[in-house]
């Protein structure tokens, strides 16, 4: 089986050169999740060693619909570094990416560590604020074709992240599972959803991640700690981000984010 360091190096080269590659599982069908997560962390650690900073985590494939579309069977996670946070209100530079897609999410800012076993209630209690967010996905695989280990190794297709300007305490928003979401492209509605599209409740996705990290060998930094941002998974199908397009996401109580591309 291919080793984690080789996977991480090849994915880093693909990202740096803005080129796609075939999934590793095409030639290495024995690639497993443990090796993939090891490769993911090797890639993240390389960013940290180069001066980047770990700011949080992201969930992926948290809806059954997306799992069926992508032909994978479970959620996954990746890590978010400071260089991935895009300035609010500024155009997204497409030259940074290969073939970006965007999806709306609910982001959690943790006020304290998430202890395990975690639940929806304990995650909400640990949350300082929630935000509307957009995840700019950018797979290093051609046509976003991959198996679960492939996309895990690719840091859950992490590209960039945008946070809305409005921070709200969860208790002031009511049931986050019922929060309405509208996605528009150039003013036209292309999709709608509720917060429950992510594992039935966005805090359930965060709890899943906290429990997942607690049940695997991990570096000390691989936990959900106070001050971290956690992006809880896409609420709609991701849509391509093309030059000149304006993508708008509205989340009830959390405001609107407009993504301008160039």
KOLMARTOR-197590 format. One record per residue (C-alpha): x, y, z. Coordinates in nm, 3 decimals. Example, Ala and Ser with C-alpha at 12.3 -4.5 7.8 and 13.67 -1.06 7.14 Angstrom:
<miros>
MIRO      xx      yy      zz
MIRO   1.230  -0.450   0.780
MIRO   1.367  -0.106   0.714
</miros>
This chain:
<miros>
MIRO      xx      yy      zz
MIRO   0.000   0.000   0.000
MIRO   0.116   0.353  -0.076
MIRO   0.248   0.537   0.229
MIRO   0.102   0.851   0.388
MIRO   0.403   1.073   0.319
MIRO   0.393   0.998  -0.055
MIRO   0.020   1.072  -0.071
MIRO   0.065   1.402   0.112
MIRO   0.353   1.509  -0.110
MIRO   0.165   1.431  -0.432
MIRO  -0.147   1.613  -0.317
MIRO   0.059   1.916  -0.212
MIRO   0.220   1.924  -0.556
MIRO  -0.120   1.902  -0.728
MIRO  -0.251   2.191  -0.520
MIRO   0.060   2.401  -0.576
MIRO   0.056   2.339  -0.952
MIRO  -0.324   2.367  -0.979
MIRO  -0.362   2.037  -1.159
MIRO  -0.587   1.739  -1.108
MIRO  -0.478   1.381  -1.064
MIRO  -0.644   1.041  -1.056
MIRO  -0.759   0.905  -0.720
MIRO  -0.493   0.708  -0.535
MIRO  -0.742   0.426  -0.488
MIRO  -0.740   0.360  -0.864
MIRO  -0.390   0.215  -0.833
MIRO  -0.402   0.134  -0.462
MIRO  -0.744  -0.017  -0.386
MIRO  -0.617  -0.120  -0.043
MIRO  -0.585   0.243   0.069
MIRO  -0.766   0.263   0.401
MIRO  -0.906   0.544   0.614
MIRO  -0.632   0.524   0.876
MIRO  -0.359   0.581   0.616
MIRO  -0.568   0.853   0.453
MIRO  -0.610   1.045   0.780
MIRO  -0.238   1.006   0.845
MIRO  -0.166   1.155   0.502
MIRO  -0.413   1.436   0.571
MIRO  -0.233   1.531   0.892
MIRO   0.110   1.512   0.723
MIRO  -0.018   1.769   0.475
MIRO  -0.164   1.992   0.746
MIRO   0.154   1.967   0.954
MIRO   0.355   2.080   0.653
MIRO   0.141   2.394   0.640
MIRO   0.196   2.455   1.010
MIRO   0.570   2.402   0.976
MIRO   0.570   2.665   0.699
MIRO   0.417   2.921   0.934
MIRO   0.043   2.866   0.889
MIRO  -0.180   2.833   1.197
MIRO  -0.449   2.581   1.283
MIRO  -0.780   2.760   1.337
MIRO  -1.036   2.482   1.327
MIRO  -1.191   2.188   1.149
MIRO  -1.445   2.110   0.880
MIRO  -1.701   1.837   0.832
MIRO  -1.775   1.688   0.493
MIRO  -2.038   1.461   0.339
MIRO  -2.266   1.504   0.639
MIRO  -2.589   1.452   0.445
MIRO  -2.715   1.118   0.317
MIRO  -2.799   1.278  -0.017
MIRO  -2.440   1.395  -0.070
MIRO  -2.306   1.058   0.039
MIRO  -2.518   0.890  -0.229
MIRO  -2.414   1.143  -0.495
MIRO  -2.044   1.106  -0.413
MIRO  -2.078   0.727  -0.359
MIRO  -1.929   0.729  -0.010
MIRO  -2.079   0.584   0.303
MIRO  -1.998   0.813   0.594
MIRO  -1.902   1.167   0.695
MIRO  -1.541   1.278   0.709
MIRO  -1.342   1.567   0.845
MIRO  -1.050   1.789   0.762
MIRO  -0.861   2.080   0.914
MIRO  -0.877   2.454   0.855
MIRO  -0.570   2.678   0.869
MIRO  -0.552   3.057   0.882
MIRO  -0.448   3.088   0.517
MIRO  -0.775   2.923   0.412
MIRO  -0.991   3.198   0.565
MIRO  -1.090   3.442   0.291
MIRO  -1.153   3.808   0.383
MIRO  -1.523   3.888   0.405
MIRO  -1.650   4.106   0.121
MIRO  -1.347   4.065  -0.105
MIRO  -1.371   3.879  -0.438
MIRO  -1.255   3.518  -0.437
MIRO  -0.953   3.483  -0.665
MIRO  -1.020   3.183  -0.888
MIRO  -0.650   3.165  -0.975
MIRO  -0.597   3.004  -0.633
MIRO  -0.806   2.701  -0.723
MIRO  -0.844   2.418  -0.972
MIRO  -1.223   2.380  -1.008
MIRO  -1.389   2.538  -0.703
MIRO  -1.740   2.466  -0.582
MIRO  -1.923   2.642  -0.300
MIRO  -2.173   2.528  -0.039
MIRO  -2.341   2.708   0.253
MIRO  -2.274   2.594   0.609
MIRO  -2.321   2.688   0.972
MIRO  -1.991   2.755   1.151
MIRO  -1.943   2.715   1.525
MIRO  -1.699   2.923   1.729
MIRO  -1.614   2.724   2.039
MIRO  -1.602   2.909   2.369
MIRO  -1.456   2.610   2.549
MIRO  -1.322   2.263   2.473
MIRO  -1.577   2.005   2.357
MIRO  -1.558   1.720   2.606
MIRO  -1.648   1.366   2.507
MIRO  -1.873   1.182   2.474
MIRO  -2.020   1.484   2.300
MIRO  -2.387   1.543   2.223
MIRO  -2.590   1.814   2.055
MIRO  -2.658   1.965   2.397
MIRO  -2.294   1.964   2.506
MIRO  -2.176   2.113   2.175
MIRO  -2.429   2.395   2.202
MIRO  -2.319   2.458   2.561
MIRO  -1.956   2.482   2.446
MIRO  -2.038   2.718   2.157
MIRO  -1.973   3.089   2.194
MIRO  -2.134   3.188   1.863
MIRO  -2.250   3.058   1.527
MIRO  -2.208   3.219   1.186
MIRO  -2.333   3.180   0.834
MIRO  -2.043   3.042   0.631
MIRO  -1.942   2.931   0.285
MIRO  -1.705   2.646   0.217
MIRO  -1.514   2.681  -0.110
MIRO  -1.434   2.322  -0.205
MIRO  -1.149   2.239  -0.440
MIRO  -1.074   1.873  -0.499
MIRO  -0.735   1.774  -0.631
MIRO  -0.904   1.486  -0.816
MIRO  -1.043   1.517  -1.169
MIRO  -1.421   1.572  -1.180
MIRO  -1.443   1.540  -0.799
MIRO  -1.421   1.163  -0.844
MIRO  -1.286   0.986  -0.537
MIRO  -1.342   0.719  -0.275
MIRO  -1.374   0.804   0.093
MIRO  -1.001   0.746   0.168
MIRO  -0.904   0.962  -0.132
MIRO  -1.104   1.264  -0.018
MIRO  -0.994   1.218   0.343
MIRO  -0.631   1.237   0.234
MIRO  -0.716   1.549   0.034
MIRO  -0.819   1.726   0.358
MIRO  -1.189   1.689   0.275
MIRO  -1.147   1.899  -0.044
MIRO  -1.064   2.207   0.164
MIRO  -1.007   2.522  -0.039
MIRO  -1.122   2.839   0.134
MIRO  -1.380   2.950   0.389
MIRO  -1.584   3.265   0.433
MIRO  -1.757   3.369   0.754
MIRO  -2.058   3.596   0.759
MIRO  -2.034   3.920   0.959
MIRO  -2.308   3.830   1.208
MIRO  -2.229   3.626   1.520
MIRO  -2.520   3.486   1.720
MIRO  -2.549   3.278   2.032
MIRO  -2.722   2.947   1.951
MIRO  -2.986   3.010   2.220
MIRO  -3.093   3.329   2.041
MIRO  -3.163   3.144   1.716
MIRO  -3.395   2.871   1.838
MIRO  -3.359   2.525   1.687
MIRO  -3.059   2.530   1.451
MIRO  -3.198   2.224   1.272
MIRO  -3.489   2.439   1.150
MIRO  -3.281   2.735   1.037
MIRO  -3.370   2.812   0.676
MIRO  -3.104   2.846   0.407
MIRO  -3.142   2.990   0.056
MIRO  -2.869   2.966  -0.208
MIRO  -2.875   3.201  -0.508
MIRO  -2.660   3.246  -0.817
MIRO  -2.684   3.589  -0.981
MIRO  -3.007   3.646  -0.789
MIRO  -3.183   3.324  -0.893
MIRO  -3.266   3.066  -0.628
MIRO  -3.084   2.740  -0.702
MIRO  -3.135   2.550  -0.376
MIRO  -3.289   2.567  -0.030
MIRO  -3.230   2.368   0.287
MIRO  -3.246   2.379   0.666
MIRO  -2.976   2.335   0.926
MIRO  -3.092   1.978   0.976
MIRO  -2.948   1.885   0.635
MIRO  -2.620   1.827   0.820
MIRO  -2.666   1.504   1.018
MIRO  -3.011   1.607   1.139
MIRO  -2.866   1.899   1.338
MIRO  -2.544   2.092   1.269
MIRO  -2.434   2.048   1.632
MIRO  -2.469   1.672   1.583
MIRO  -2.202   1.696   1.313
MIRO  -1.970   1.877   1.554
MIRO  -2.041   1.614   1.822
MIRO  -1.965   1.337   1.572
MIRO  -1.627   1.494   1.502
MIRO  -1.540   1.539   1.869
MIRO  -1.625   1.175   1.938
MIRO  -1.442   1.055   1.628
MIRO  -1.123   1.233   1.734
MIRO  -1.148   1.090   2.084
MIRO  -1.163   0.735   1.948
MIRO  -0.854   0.729   1.730
MIRO  -0.482   0.776   1.785
MIRO  -0.413   1.141   1.719
MIRO  -0.168   1.421   1.773
MIRO  -0.243   1.634   2.080
MIRO  -0.371   1.915   1.858
MIRO  -0.635   1.690   1.701
MIRO  -0.922   1.783   1.928
MIRO  -1.193   2.047   1.936
MIRO  -1.060   2.317   2.165
MIRO  -1.176   2.658   2.282
MIRO  -1.128   2.924   2.014
MIRO  -1.163   2.685   1.722
MIRO  -1.399   2.735   1.430
MIRO  -1.584   2.424   1.319
MIRO  -1.759   2.423   0.980
MIRO  -2.043   2.177   1.027
MIRO  -2.100   2.049   0.672
MIRO  -2.275   2.160   0.354
MIRO  -2.649   2.226   0.367
MIRO  -2.706   2.209  -0.010
MIRO  -2.542   2.047  -0.307
MIRO  -2.216   2.230  -0.394
MIRO  -2.229   2.446  -0.704
MIRO  -1.942   2.549  -0.934
MIRO  -1.790   2.891  -0.869
MIRO  -1.726   3.060  -1.202
MIRO  -1.568   3.391  -1.298
MIRO  -1.811   3.680  -1.277
MIRO  -2.076   3.486  -1.087
MIRO  -2.228   3.617  -0.765
MIRO  -2.324   3.342  -0.522
MIRO  -2.540   3.445  -0.227
MIRO  -2.629   3.240   0.076
MIRO  -2.889   3.351   0.328
MIRO  -2.931   3.183   0.666
MIRO  -3.225   3.284   0.882
MIRO  -3.106   3.496   1.171
MIRO  -2.744   3.485   1.054
MIRO  -2.759   3.716   0.756
MIRO  -2.626   3.697   0.402
MIRO  -2.290   3.625   0.244
MIRO  -2.221   3.728  -0.114
MIRO  -1.934   3.558  -0.292
MIRO  -1.793   3.752  -0.587
MIRO  -1.541   3.570  -0.802
MIRO  -1.279   3.708  -1.035
</miros>
